[in-house]
């Protein structure tokens, strides 16, 4: 003889009716929808923050390089003013070399 142990419960198990199952399913779907909306908002905020951070870093880098180019430009202008003939000869030599290199192609 086989004996099965059935747990004793205080309330009898009630079968779910189709309308109660549909109601629970609808509630779960609404909960999931709300959770997805919330996650979408969190993702949007994180993307905005990342974009803002990248934009700030890029702007800082651009400003730094712009300043370096300006300093280099000032140095070149100062050199040309001190030694104009030498500057023209250097520029002509560079131009001639570029002409030879480009002309061989």
C-alpha positions in Angstrom: 0.0 0.0 0.0 1.2 3.4 -1.0 0.5 6.3 1.2 0.6 9.8 -0.1 1.2 12.8 2.1 -1.1 15.6 1.3 -0.3 18.9 3.1 -3.0 20.2 5.2 -4.0 23.7 4.3 -6.3 26.1 6.1 -8.1 27.2 3.0 -9.2 25.0 0.2 -7.6 25.6 -3.2 -10.0 27.4 -5.4 -9.7 26.8 -9.1 -9.1 30.0 -11.1 -11.8 31.1 -13.4 -11.0 32.4 -16.9 -12.0 35.9 -15.9 -9.7 35.9 -12.8 -6.8 34.6 -14.8 -7.3 37.3 -17.5 -7.4 39.9 -14.8 -4.2 38.7 -13.2 -2.6 38.6 -16.6 -3.7 42.1 -17.4 -2.3 43.3 -14.0 1.0 41.6 -14.8 1.1 43.1 -18.3 0.5 46.6 -16.8 3.2 46.1 -14.2 5.7 45.0 -17.0 4.7 48.0 -19.1 5.3 50.4 -16.2 8.7 48.7 -15.5 9.7 49.0 -19.1 8.7 52.7 -19.2 10.8 53.3 -16.1 13.8 51.4 -17.5 13.4 53.4 -20.7 13.6 56.6 -18.7 16.6 55.4 -16.8 18.4 54.5 -20.1 17.5 57.9 -21.6 18.9 59.7 -18.6 22.1 57.7 -18.7 22.5 58.3 -22.5 22.0 62.1 -21.9 24.5 62.1 -19.2 27.1 60.2 -21.3 26.5 62.5 -24.2 26.9 65.6 -22.1 30.1 64.2 -20.6 31.5 63.3 -24.0 30.5 66.7 -25.4 32.2 68.5 -22.5 35.4 66.4 -22.9 35.4 67.1 -26.7 34.9 70.8 -26.2 37.8 70.9 -23.7 40.1 69.0 -26.1 39.1 71.3 -29.0 39.8 74.4 -26.9 43.2 73.1 -25.8 44.3 72.2 -29.3 43.0 75.6 -30.6 45.2 77.3 -28.0 48.2 75.2 -29.0 47.7 76.1 -32.7 47.4 79.8 -31.8 50.6 79.7 -29.9 52.4 77.9 -32.8 51.0 80.4 -35.2 52.3 83.3 -33.1 55.8 81.6 -33.0 55.8 81.2 -36.8 54.8 84.8 -37.3 57.5 86.0 -34.9 60.1 83.9 -36.7 59.1 85.2 -40.2 59.3 88.8 -38.9 62.8 88.2 -37.5 64.1 86.4 -40.5 62.0 87.2 -43.6 64.5 86.2 -46.3 65.3 82.9 -44.6 61.6 82.1 -44.1 60.9 82.7 -47.8 63.8 80.5 -48.8 62.6 77.7 -46.5 59.1 78.0 -47.8 60.4 77.9 -51.4 62.5 74.8 -50.6 59.5 73.0 -49.1 57.4 73.9 -52.1 60.0 72.6 -54.5 60.3 69.3 -52.6 56.5 68.9 -52.6 56.4 69.7 -56.3 59.0 67.0 -57.0 57.2 64.4 -54.8 53.8 65.1 -56.2 55.1 65.4 -59.8 56.5 61.8 -59.7 53.1 60.2 -59.1 
